[in-house]
Amino acid sequence: MKIQRRCGNPNCRCAKEGPKHPAHLLTTKVKGKTQAIYVPVDMVEEVRQWCQQYSDVKAVIKEVSDCCEQLIRVHTKEKRIKSKS
C-alpha cells in the first residue's frame, strides 16, 4: 500500500505544510487487527513480488480445496446410490 507521510525531519519541507513523502506499507491481519510494516524503498519491488506469489499460492490452495470438496460430494452421492440398490 502506498501512502503519503511526514518524514520526521524538522528541517524538511513536509514538516510544516509542504507535500508529504510517499511511503510503502505492507499490511497483515493479526488476531483480527491490521498491522502495518514499513517497506524500505529498495525492497518495494521485491515485496510486491512476494505479495503476488502469495496471491498465486492462495489461489492454487483454493482450487485444490474445491477439488477435494467435489470428490467428497461425488463419493457421498455414489455411496447413497449403492446403499439404495
Secondary structure, DSSP 8 states (H G I E B T S, - for coil): -EEEE--S-TTSGGGTTS--EEEEEEEEEETTEEEEEEE-GGGHHHHHHHHHHHHHHHHHHHHHHHHHHHHHHHHHHHHHHHHH-
